[in-house]
């Protein structure tokens, strides 16, 4: 069956998962990035410091029950003050959900963990 443009645009194709974050007393919903978020993330990636890249992925992928982003770009500073273990749980699940296999991303996560241990 060939899909129409309307059917494609109506499809809910961005997978999401709930991640238990005991450090925060509950769970967080993480979604696959949209095409435009993915493109922008990949463009920005080369200019970001390790901790910024980790946090940027968390900013882009955490959503509320309505499917809207939970965090805005302006929340980066406050998010930096949260548990690195919690951030890394979200980051690692976001990598899996978004099929991000880049060696640089893995290195950034390792650096983030070292910097916050």
Buried (B, 14 or more C-beta within 10 A) or exposed (E): EEEEEEEEEEEEEBEBBEBEBEEEEEEBBBBBBEEEBBEBBEEEBEEBEBBBBBBBBBBBBBBEEEEEBBBEEEBBEEBBEBEBEBBBBBBBBBBEBBEBEEEEBEEBBEBBBEEBE
